[in-house]
């Protein structure tokens, strides 16, 4: 069996028994609202981000080769509207996922469709009066960036904008995770615990940081058809587009 794990953060009320359908994956399911659960987070804050960071911290010295960080829902609309696979299926997505691509790339967002997230970048240096209430998280990106990249000289300058497809479901290789020190993940989780931002807003900060934490540029919006081909082997549209472009030239 390939060395790969699914990491999920869930509420006590949520059913994640569907993970047994993914027989080639093991799972680490963190309950975020119960300190007595076998796997749990220090507190319920930061949406899925608290579970993701807790898994990395807990397992930093014994990580699997491939990790998929996903939400607790199996499929369906509207609950899983952001899952970029037919029937919004996390099961289908993970069964099709090309882990060889994850190993080569290091990190990939599991959503290829750009909206939301790519056409309206987060801009952390807007004037506060120009920020909509539901985008207040943008102003906290420099603080979280500073906590994670403290002492990393080449990352001292905070980007002017961040963009990536939503919604904090991604896959990453062990090698890529280990390019950051354990204390970086600890500092970021401490920031998440201590920030006065709400659960939703603090989680949104991390949503715009994961791809940079794992080695991708601040604006990371790959071409849709190529992304589908690379991630899931759904290459028909990519092949058709390439053929059309060759005919045009």
C-alpha angles and dihedrals in degrees: 000000000000114000102250137129139196115222118202136174113208143172118242089250095056123097115224097164088116090081088084086075088070097072095170092056131070118210141222109195116186120199107216100193102046125066090192096059115111089246115028142151127242089250142346102263139114095037110248092347095082091056093045094051093043091054092051092047093046094048104028094123095044107036122158120243095254129026128190115196109201145156125264099252122097101208146302141098132308096006095055097026092136097055104111099218136085112290087011086272122173087187092055092043094054095042089055097040112124102223090184087067091050089053092051096042098036094216138026135177107234090222118075100176106098099218125117106025109025107061094047105045122198108252110196096189099057116127107264091239089059095055119098114230092248090052097052089115089075091075091058096055094091092052094050090043090053092050094051099039097039108147094008098122098195090054097049094109115074113223119248091234141013126206135172136139112274146265118049099255111128147141126231138177125241090240091057094048091050092055085081122062120249090243090061090062091044092052092049092050090048088053090051091051094046103040118107090220116114124257091261098043095046090050089051091056090058091045088064093045107047096083092050093045087057098049107272127122120268090252106051114166109140121196109279100232094045091047092053090049095047096045105034107014090247092141103149096098092042091051091047092050093048090049091051092049091051091052091051091055 
